[in-house]
Amino acid sequence: MLEFSVTLLITVINIVFLTFILRKILFKPVTKFMTGRTKQVQDSLEQAEKEKQNAKEVLGLYEKRLANAEADADQIIQSAHEQAKADAQRIINAGKAEAERITETARINLERERNAAMALFKVEAASLVVQAASRLLKRELAGAEQQHYAAEALDQIVQNVPSSRAVLKDKS
């Protein structure tokens, strides 16, 4: 059968002893190191997951702020458009009022000038009538001559009337 030898026994004792010593000296520290390393990696993963979660929260917060900022910008732009429209309408209304005031002033001035021109025309017409009457009164003329001088005086009045109308048109 098997022979039992001392070397076999020493070898078995040696292996058991080496296994025990290696286990105490080498395996426990390596196992402890590996457990510590595993714990570090696990902690790092957990920390990375927490930071990722925080980053998502911060990103959500920034996106919300950005959306609010965009809404505020749109509101400011809308408000500026409304203000510009109101200002434009106010300026247009002021311009219309000014134009109406200028038109009314021009109409009043035109009426004054027309009245002045009519007064001037009346004075000139009266002067011409007086001149014509004085010519006719200086001498008594026969019927045919009287008609001739009256027609002549009337022609002078008619010739002066268009010039008075031209004065009125020039002033308007």
C-alpha positions in Angstrom: 0.0 0.0 0.0 1.2 3.3 0.7 4.3 3.7 2.4 4.5 6.2 5.0 7.5 8.2 5.0 8.7 11.0 7.1 9.3 13.2 4.2 5.7 13.0 3.3 4.7 13.9 6.8 7.2 16.8 6.9 5.9 18.0 3.6 2.3 17.8 4.7 3.2 19.6 7.9 5.2 22.2 5.9 2.2 22.8 3.6 -0.2 23.2 6.5 2.2 25.5 8.3 2.9 27.6 5.2 -0.8 27.8 4.5 -1.5 28.9 8.0 1.4 31.5 7.9 0.5 32.7 4.4 -3.1 33.0 5.5 -2.1 35.1 8.6 0.6 37.2 6.9 -0.5 37.4 3.3 -4.1 36.5 2.7 -5.6 38.6 5.5 -3.8 41.9 4.5 -4.6 41.2 0.8 -8.2 40.4 1.7 -8.3 43.5 3.9 -6.8 45.6 1.2 -9.2 44.2 -1.4 -12.1 44.8 0.9 -10.9 48.4 1.5 -10.4 48.9 -2.2 -13.8 47.5 -3.0 -15.3 49.9 -0.3 -13.4 52.8 -1.9 -14.6 52.0 -5.3 -18.2 51.6 -4.0 -17.9 54.9 -2.1 -16.6 56.6 -5.2 -19.5 55.2 -7.3 -21.9 56.4 -4.7 -20.3 59.8 -4.6 -20.3 60.0 -8.4 -24.0 59.0 -8.4 -24.7 61.8 -5.8 -22.8 64.3 -7.9 -24.7 63.2 -11.0 -28.0 63.7 -9.1 -26.8 67.1 -7.9 -25.8 68.0 -11.5 -29.2 67.0 -12.8 -30.9 69.1 -10.1 -28.7 72.1 -10.9 -29.3 71.6 -14.6 -33.0 71.5 -14.0 -32.8 74.6 -11.9 -30.8 76.4 -14.6 -33.2 75.3 -17.3 -36.1 76.6 -15.2 -34.2 79.9 -14.7 -33.5 80.1 -18.4 -37.2 79.5 -19.2 -38.1 82.2 -16.7 -35.5 84.5 -18.2 -36.8 83.9 -21.7 -40.4 84.5 -20.5 -39.2 87.7 -18.8 -37.4 88.8 -22.0 -40.5 88.1 -24.1 -42.6 90.1 -21.6 -40.0 93.0 -21.7 -40.1 92.9 -25.5 -43.9 92.9 -25.6 -44.0 95.7 -23.1 -41.5 97.7 -25.2 -43.6 97.1 -28.3 -46.7 98.3 -26.6 -44.9 101.3 -25.2 -43.5 102.1 -28.7 -47.0 101.8 -30.2 -48.4 104.1 -27.5 -45.6 106.6 -28.0 -46.1 106.5 -31.8 -49.8 107.0 -31.4 -49.2 109.9 -29.0 -46.7 111.5 -31.5 -49.2 111.0 -34.3 -52.0 112.5 -32.3 -49.8 115.5 -31.4 -48.8 115.9 -35.0 -52.4 115.8 -36.1 -53.3 118.4 -33.4 -50.4 120.6 -34.5 -51.4 120.2 -38.2 -55.0 121.1 -37.3 -53.8 124.1 -35.4 -51.5 125.3 -38.2 -54.4 124.7 -40.7 -56.8 126.7 -38.6 -54.2 129.5 -38.2 -53.6 129.5 -41.9 -57.3 129.6 -42.6 -57.7 132.6 -40.2 -54.8 134.4 -41.8 -56.2 133.7 -45.2 -59.6 135.0 -44.2 -57.9 138.2 -42.8 -56.0 138.6 -46.0 -59.1 138.0 -48.1 -61.0 140.6 -46.1 -58.1 143.1 -46.4 -57.9 142.5 -50.2 -61.7 143.0 -50.4 -61.4 146.2 -48.5 -58.6 147.3 -50.8 -60.7 146.3 -53.8 -63.6 148.3 -52.5 -61.4 151.3 -51.9 -59.9 151.0 -55.4 -63.4 150.4 -57.0 -64.8 153.4 -55.1 -61.8 155.6 -56.3 -62.4 154.5 -59.9 -66.1 155.2 -59.6 -65.4 158.6 -58.2 -62.9 159.3 -61.0 -65.4 158.2 -63.6 -68.2 160.3 -62.0 -65.9 163.4 -61.8 -65.0 163.0 -65.4 -68.7 162.7 -66.3 -69.6 165.7 -64.1 -66.9 168.0 -65.5 -68.8 168.2 -68.7 -72.1 167.3 -69.9 -71.8 165.1 -72.9 -74.2 164.0 -75.5 -75.8 160.6 -75.2 -73.4 158.8 -77.4 -70.3 160.3 -75.8 -71.8 159.6 -72.3 -72.2 156.0 -73.2 -68.6 155.8 -74.6 -67.1 157.3 -71.3 -69.3 155.1 -69.2 -68.1 152.0 -71.1 -64.5 153.2 -70.8 -64.9 153.6 -67.0 -66.5 150.2 -66.7 -63.6 148.6 -68.7 -61.1 150.2 -66.3 -63.1 148.7 -63.3 -63.3 145.3 -65.0 -59.5 145.4 -65.8 -58.7 146.2 -62.1 -61.0 143.5 -60.8 -58.9 140.5 -62.1 -55.8 142.1 -60.6 -57.6 142.2 -57.2 -58.5 138.5 -57.6 -54.9 137.7 -58.5 -53.9 139.4 -55.2 -56.3 137.2 -53.4 -55.0 134.1 -55.1 -51.4 135.0 -54.5 -52.0 135.4 -50.8 -53.8 132.1 -50.4 
